[in-house]
Amino acid sequence: MLHNNVVRLTEFLLSRGSIDVSKRPILVYGCELALSTLTSFASIVAISILMQDFFSSLLFIAIFFFLRLFAGGFHASTYARCFFITNGVYLATYGSAYILETYAIKSVTLIIGLVSGLIILFLTPVQNIKHPLSSDRLITNKKISRFLVCFEIMFLILAFFVGNDTHFFFIFAASLAAVAVMMVIPKFEERRG
């Protein structure tokens, strides 16, 4: 369904004459990726509104999506699977944070966040076999993701010691853990294969 809509959108854009026809495959791929990502964003925000916790979705999106953009990791084979897995990861992240917060396990949560940050730091970037990156792009992604995760680790430590809103501390740490898990999955698949 997504592909058919994107093809129609692409044909519309091409009919306007402002885009070279030879760029059709690139345009289709880019539109599919953009619409898939926006759909996932919208559904996560909708879920968080239903749970009356809008800001948790923004924090999750800021950490999970933007860090994974450069750090890489597991990718689903279809856009539909990606949508459901991403929403599942958000719900698992939210549920984990809720459990950790309910039982006031703040120091364990800090350790989870720090270990996750270190995993991200050392594994980044995890490349998708179907979309290999150039060596220059790999180096750039490594630098950006390491910068982001170092910044996020510092923020996590700061939130642990001086943060008043522990709810966001737990969401923050659980989101980092979700990124780390999504990076470790392909490494296990690599070793099994």
C-alpha positions in Angstrom: 0.0 0.0 0.0 2.8 2.4 0.9 4.7 1.6 -2.3 1.6 2.2 -4.5 0.9 5.6 -2.9 4.6 6.6 -3.2 4.6 5.6 -6.9 1.5 7.8 -7.5 3.2 10.6 -5.6 6.4 10.1 -7.6 4.5 10.1 -10.9 2.7 13.3 -9.9 6.0 15.0 -9.1 7.6 13.8 -12.3 4.6 15.0 -14.3 5.2 18.5 -13.0 8.5 18.4 -14.9 10.7 19.7 -12.1 12.5 16.4 -11.5 14.6 14.3 -13.9 12.9 11.0 -14.8 16.2 9.1 -14.4 15.9 10.0 -10.6 12.6 8.0 -10.3 14.1 5.1 -8.2 15.8 7.4 -5.9 12.7 9.5 -5.5 10.5 6.4 -4.8 13.0 5.1 -2.2 13.3 8.5 -0.5 9.5 9.1 -0.4 8.9 5.6 1.0 11.5 6.1 3.7 10.1 9.6 4.6 6.4 8.4 4.7 7.3 5.3 6.7 9.3 7.4 9.2 6.6 10.0 9.5 3.9 7.3 9.9 6.0 5.8 12.7 6.5 9.2 14.4 2.7 9.9 14.2 1.7 6.6 15.6 4.2 6.8 18.5 3.0 10.3 19.3 -0.7 9.1 19.1 0.1 6.2 21.5 1.8 8.6 23.9 -1.2 11.0 23.8 -3.5 8.1 24.5 -1.3 7.2 27.5 -1.3 10.8 28.5 2.4 11.1 28.3 3.1 13.1 25.1 6.6 14.2 26.1 7.9 10.6 26.5 7.3 10.1 22.8 9.3 13.2 21.9 12.2 12.0 24.1 12.0 8.5 22.6 12.0 9.9 19.1 14.9 12.3 19.8 17.0 9.5 21.2 15.9 6.4 19.3 15.4 7.8 15.8 18.2 10.3 15.6 20.8 8.1 17.2 19.9 5.1 15.1 20.1 7.3 12.0 23.9 7.4 12.4 24.5 4.3 14.7 22.6 1.9 12.5 21.5 -1.5 13.7 18.6 -3.9 12.9 16.3 -3.0 10.0 13.1 -4.8 9.2 12.7 -6.3 5.7 9.5 -4.3 4.9 8.1 -1.0 5.8 5.1 -2.6 7.5 7.3 -4.7 9.7 9.4 -1.6 10.5 6.2 0.2 11.5 5.1 -2.5 13.9 8.6 -3.2 15.3 9.2 0.5 15.9 5.9 0.8 17.7 6.7 -2.4 19.6 10.1 -1.0 20.6 8.4 2.2 21.9 5.9 0.3 23.9 8.6 -2.0 25.3 10.8 1.1 26.1 7.8 2.8 27.8 6.9 -0.4 29.7 10.5 -0.9 30.9 10.8 2.6 32.0 7.5 2.4 33.9 8.6 -0.8 35.7 12.0 0.7 36.7 10.3 3.9 37.8 7.5 2.1 39.8 10.1 0.1 41.7 12.4 3.2 42.1 15.4 1.4 40.7 17.2 4.6 39.7 20.8 3.4 40.3 20.2 0.2 38.2 18.6 2.3 35.5 21.7 4.5 35.4 23.9 1.4 35.0 21.6 0.1 32.2 21.9 3.5 30.5 25.6 3.7 30.9 26.2 0.1 29.6 23.9 0.8 26.7 25.8 4.0 25.9 29.1 2.1 25.9 27.6 -0.6 23.6 26.5 2.1 21.2 29.9 3.8 21.5 31.9 0.7 20.6 29.6 -0.9 18.0 28.7 2.2 16.1 28.0 2.2 13.2 26.3 -1.1 12.5 25.9 -1.3 8.8 22.8 -2.7 7.0 23.9 -5.4 4.5 21.3 -4.3 2.0 22.4 -0.6 2.1 26.2 -0.5 2.4 27.8 2.8 3.1 30.9 4.3 1.6 34.0 4.3 3.9 33.7 8.1 4.1 30.0 7.8 5.2 31.0 5.2 7.8 33.6 7.5 9.3 31.1 10.4 9.4 28.4 8.3 10.9 30.8 6.9 13.5 31.9 10.5 14.5 28.3 11.8 14.7 26.9 8.8 16.6 29.8 8.8 19.1 29.3 12.5 19.7 25.6 12.0 20.2 26.0 9.1 22.6 28.7 10.9 24.6 26.4 13.9 24.9 23.5 11.6 25.9 25.6 9.7 28.5 26.6 13.1 30.1 23.0 14.2 30.1 21.9 10.8 31.7 24.5 11.2 34.5 23.4 14.8 35.0 19.7 13.8 35.1 20.6 11.1 37.7 22.2 13.5 40.1 20.3 16.7 39.6 17.2 15.8 37.7 13.8 16.5 39.4 11.7 14.6 36.9 12.7 11.0 37.3 10.1 9.9 34.8 12.1 11.3 31.9 15.3 9.9 33.3 13.8 6.4 33.1 12.5 7.0 29.5 15.9 8.4 28.5 17.8 5.3 29.9 15.3 2.9 28.4 15.5 4.6 25.0 19.3 4.3 25.0 18.9 0.6 25.9 16.5 0.1 23.0 19.1 1.6 20.6 21.8 -0.7 22.0 19.6 -3.8 21.6 18.8 -2.8 18.0 22.5 -2.6 17.4 23.3 -5.9 19.0 20.7 -8.0 17.1 22.5 -7.8 13.7 25.8 -8.7 15.4 24.3 -11.9 16.8 22.8 -12.6 13.4 26.2 -12.1 11.8 27.8 -14.6 14.1 25.0 -17.2 13.6 25.3 -16.8 9.8 
